[in-house]
Amino acid sequence: MDLRIDIEISADGAARLTYRYEVLNMTDRPLTRLSRVCGSSTRAAS
């Protein structure tokens, strides 16, 4: 699995955050769900 995060911030301060996951399915069946676990290292500080 690969994760890519893109952050775009415009001149007026508006921001867009995009997460892109790429997975390799090594089974004969299509994936219907992908569970993601968010660890403490990936959460924004409050």
ZALUMFI-733495 format. One record per residue: residue number from 1; residue in one letter; x, y, z of N, C-alpha, C in turn. Coordinates in Angstrom, 2 decimals. Example, Ala and Ser with C-alpha at 12.3 -4.5 7.8 and 13.67 -1.06 7.14 Angstrom:
BEGIN
+-----+------+---------+---------+---------+---------+---------+---------+---------+---------+---------+
|  nr | rest |    n_xx |    n_yy |    n_zz |   ca_xx |   ca_yy |   ca_zz |    c_xx |    c_yy |    c_zz |
+-----+------+---------+---------+---------+---------+---------+---------+---------+---------+---------+
|   1 |    a |   13.19 |   -5.69 |    7.80 |   12.30 |   -4.50 |    7.80 |   13.20 |   -3.30 |    7.80 |
|   2 |    s |   12.85 |   -2.25 |    7.08 |   13.67 |   -1.06 |    7.14 |   12.90 |    0.03 |    7.87 |
+-----+------+---------+---------+---------+---------+---------+---------+---------+---------+---------+
***
This chain:
BEGIN
+-----+------+---------+---------+---------+---------+---------+---------+---------+---------+---------+
|  nr | rest |    n_xx |    n_yy |    n_zz |   ca_xx |   ca_yy |   ca_zz |    c_xx |    c_yy |    c_zz |
+-----+------+---------+---------+---------+---------+---------+---------+---------+---------+---------+
|   1 |    m |    0.84 |   -1.16 |    0.00 |    0.00 |    0.00 |    0.00 |    0.89 |    1.23 |    0.00 |
|   2 |    d |    0.47 |    2.23 |   -0.75 |    1.20 |    3.48 |   -0.85 |    0.24 |    4.61 |   -0.54 |
|   3 |    l |    0.69 |    5.63 |    0.14 |   -0.13 |    6.78 |    0.50 |    0.54 |    8.04 |    0.00 |
|   4 |    r |   -0.26 |    8.87 |   -0.66 |    0.23 |   10.17 |   -1.11 |   -0.70 |   11.24 |   -0.56 |
|   5 |    i |   -0.14 |   12.29 |    0.01 |   -0.93 |   13.39 |    0.55 |   -0.52 |   14.66 |   -0.17 |
|   6 |    d |   -1.49 |   15.35 |   -0.77 |   -1.24 |   16.62 |   -1.45 |   -1.95 |   17.73 |   -0.69 |
|   7 |    i |   -1.25 |   18.82 |   -0.46 |   -1.82 |   19.99 |    0.19 |   -1.67 |   21.17 |   -0.76 |
|   8 |    e |   -2.79 |   21.81 |   -1.09 |   -2.78 |   23.00 |   -1.94 |   -3.33 |   24.16 |   -1.13 |
|   9 |    i |   -2.58 |   25.25 |   -1.07 |   -3.03 |   26.45 |   -0.36 |   -3.02 |   27.60 |   -1.34 |
|  10 |    s |   -4.19 |   28.22 |   -1.52 |   -4.29 |   29.33 |   -2.47 |   -3.88 |   30.64 |   -1.80 |
|  11 |    a |   -3.75 |   31.68 |   -2.59 |   -3.32 |   32.99 |   -2.09 |   -4.27 |   33.55 |   -1.03 |
|  12 |    d |   -5.56 |   33.20 |   -1.12 |   -6.52 |   33.72 |   -0.14 |   -6.58 |   32.87 |    1.14 |
|  13 |    g |   -5.75 |   31.84 |    1.23 |   -5.69 |   31.02 |    2.44 |   -6.54 |   29.77 |    2.40 |
|  14 |    a |   -7.36 |   29.60 |    1.36 |   -8.16 |   28.38 |    1.24 |   -7.22 |   27.20 |    0.98 |
|  15 |    a |   -7.52 |   26.08 |    1.61 |   -6.65 |   24.91 |    1.48 |   -7.44 |   23.68 |    1.07 |
|  16 |    r |   -6.78 |   22.80 |    0.30 |   -7.37 |   21.52 |   -0.08 |   -6.36 |   20.44 |    0.26 |
|  17 |    l |   -6.84 |   19.41 |    0.95 |   -6.01 |   18.28 |    1.36 |   -6.55 |   17.03 |    0.68 |
|  18 |    t |   -5.70 |   16.35 |   -0.07 |   -6.13 |   15.16 |   -0.82 |   -5.27 |   13.97 |   -0.41 |
|  19 |    y |   -5.94 |   12.87 |   -0.02 |   -5.27 |   11.62 |    0.29 |   -5.47 |   10.66 |   -0.87 |
|  20 |    r |   -4.40 |   10.02 |   -1.33 |   -4.51 |    9.03 |   -2.40 |   -3.83 |    7.75 |   -1.93 |
|  21 |    y |   -4.63 |    6.68 |   -1.89 |   -4.12 |    5.36 |   -1.50 |   -4.00 |    4.49 |   -2.75 |
|  22 |    e |   -2.90 |    3.80 |   -2.88 |   -2.73 |    2.82 |   -3.95 |   -2.48 |    1.47 |   -3.30 |
|  23 |    v |   -3.26 |    0.48 |   -3.71 |   -3.11 |   -0.86 |   -3.15 |   -2.94 |   -1.87 |   -4.27 |
|  24 |    l |   -2.29 |   -2.95 |   -3.97 |   -2.11 |   -4.05 |   -4.91 |   -2.98 |   -5.21 |   -4.44 |
|  25 |    n |   -3.97 |   -5.54 |   -5.22 |   -4.87 |   -6.64 |   -4.89 |   -4.30 |   -7.92 |   -5.49 |
|  26 |    m |   -3.88 |   -8.83 |   -4.63 |   -3.28 |  -10.08 |   -5.10 |   -4.25 |  -11.25 |   -5.00 |
|  27 |    t |   -5.55 |  -10.94 |   -4.95 |   -6.56 |  -11.99 |   -4.90 |   -7.33 |  -12.01 |   -6.21 |
|  28 |    d |   -8.19 |  -13.02 |   -6.37 |   -9.03 |  -13.11 |   -7.56 |  -10.30 |  -12.27 |   -7.45 |
|  29 |    r |  -10.59 |  -11.80 |   -6.24 |  -11.81 |  -11.03 |   -6.01 |  -11.52 |   -9.54 |   -5.95 |
|  30 |    p |  -12.44 |   -8.71 |   -6.43 |  -12.22 |   -7.26 |   -6.31 |  -12.36 |   -6.81 |   -4.86 |
|  31 |    l |  -11.63 |   -5.77 |   -4.51 |  -11.75 |   -5.21 |   -3.17 |  -13.05 |   -4.42 |   -3.07 |
|  32 |    t |  -13.78 |   -4.62 |   -2.00 |  -15.01 |   -3.87 |   -1.81 |  -14.88 |   -2.87 |   -0.67 |
|  33 |    r |  -13.96 |   -3.12 |    0.23 |  -13.72 |   -2.23 |    1.37 |  -12.23 |   -2.16 |    1.66 |
|  34 |    l |  -11.84 |   -1.04 |    2.19 |  -10.46 |   -0.87 |    2.62 |  -10.49 |   -0.19 |    3.98 |
|  35 |    s |  -10.12 |   -0.93 |    5.01 |  -10.11 |   -0.32 |    6.34 |   -8.78 |    0.39 |    6.53 |
|  36 |    r |   -8.86 |    1.58 |    7.09 |   -7.66 |    2.37 |    7.33 |   -7.57 |    2.65 |    8.82 |
|  37 |    v |   -6.37 |    2.49 |    9.35 |   -6.14 |    2.77 |   10.75 |   -5.30 |    4.03 |   10.82 |
|  38 |    c |   -5.79 |    5.00 |   11.54 |   -5.09 |    6.28 |   11.66 |   -4.32 |    6.28 |   12.98 |
|  39 |    g |   -3.02 |    6.22 |   12.90 |   -2.20 |    6.25 |   14.10 |   -1.95 |    7.66 |   14.59 |
|  40 |    s |   -1.39 |    7.77 |   15.77 |   -1.17 |    9.09 |   16.36 |   -0.17 |    9.92 |   15.56 |
|  41 |    s |    0.71 |    9.28 |   14.80 |    1.70 |   10.03 |   14.02 |    1.10 |   10.69 |   12.79 |
|  42 |    t |   -0.13 |   10.31 |   12.39 |   -0.73 |   10.89 |   11.20 |   -1.81 |   11.89 |   11.52 |
|  43 |    r |   -2.10 |   12.09 |   12.80 |   -3.15 |   13.04 |   13.19 |   -2.56 |   14.42 |   13.40 |
|  44 |    a |   -3.32 |   15.43 |   13.06 |   -2.89 |   16.81 |   13.25 |   -2.89 |   17.14 |   14.75 |
|  45 |    a |   -1.94 |   17.95 |   15.14 |   -1.87 |   18.37 |   16.54 |   -3.01 |   19.34 |   16.83 |
|  46 |    s |   -3.56 |   19.26 |   18.03 |   -4.65 |   20.19 |   18.38 |   -4.20 |   21.26 |   19.34 |
+-----+------+---------+---------+---------+---------+---------+---------+---------+---------+---------+
***
